[in-house]
Amino acid sequence: MKVGGIRQLVVTPELGYPEDDPSHTRVGPKPSTFDGQRALNFVLFNKGLIDKTLLFNIKVIRIDKKDGDGNYIRKGSST
């Protein structure tokens, strides 16, 4: 991909919200409010009724290069 390129990532419900992590502490976006948590639980516990697939549209805004020491240099940086 080049700078400005856009890709869509599709994350299946099994990867995004595994059944052995009901409190959503290990993986998956975790809502920051009680209402958000309640809405997420509603979606996750209604099996087969709601599509739980996560979609992310990713846009590359910068590509950093390695400096040879394991670090990365931002384009245009003097260090």
C-alpha positions in Angstrom: 0.0 0.0 0.0 1.0 3.6 -0.6 0.3 6.7 1.3 -3.4 7.5 0.7 -4.3 3.9 0.1 -7.5 2.6 1.7 -8.2 -1.0 2.6 -11.1 -2.6 4.5 -10.4 -5.1 7.3 -13.2 -7.6 8.1 -13.0 -9.1 11.6 -15.2 -12.0 12.3 -17.2 -12.0 15.6 -15.1 -14.9 16.9 -11.9 -12.9 16.7 -13.4 -9.5 17.7 -15.5 -10.7 20.6 -14.6 -14.2 21.7 -17.1 -16.0 23.9 -14.6 -16.6 26.7 -14.2 -12.8 27.2 -17.7 -11.6 28.1 -16.4 -8.5 29.8 -14.5 -7.4 26.7 -11.3 -6.8 28.6 -8.9 -8.9 26.5 -9.9 -8.0 22.9 -12.3 -6.0 20.9 -13.3 -2.4 21.2 -14.7 -1.7 24.6 -17.4 1.0 25.0 -16.4 3.7 27.5 -20.0 4.4 28.8 -22.6 2.2 30.5 -25.0 2.8 27.6 -22.4 1.7 25.1 -21.6 -1.5 27.1 -25.3 -2.2 27.4 -25.8 -1.8 23.7 -22.8 -4.0 22.9 -24.1 -6.8 25.3 -27.5 -6.6 23.6 -25.9 -7.2 20.2 -23.6 -10.0 21.4 -26.2 -11.9 23.3 -28.8 -11.9 20.5 -27.3 -14.9 18.7 -28.2 -15.1 15.0 -30.3 -11.9 15.0 -27.7 -9.3 14.5 -24.5 -9.3 12.4 -21.5 -8.9 14.7 -18.8 -8.6 12.1 -16.5 -5.6 12.7 -15.5 -3.5 9.6 -12.6 -1.1 9.7 -11.6 1.2 6.8 -7.9 1.8 7.1 -6.2 4.7 5.3 -2.4 4.9 5.2 -1.3 8.5 6.2 2.4 7.9 6.7 5.0 5.2 6.1 8.0 5.3 8.4 11.4 3.8 7.4 13.8 1.8 9.6 17.1 3.6 10.5 19.2 0.4 10.8 19.1 0.3 14.7 15.6 -1.1 14.9 14.0 2.4 15.2 11.8 4.2 12.7 12.4 7.6 11.1 9.5 9.8 10.1 9.8 11.2 6.7 11.1 14.8 6.9 12.6 14.2 10.4 16.1 15.5 11.0 17.0 12.9 13.7 
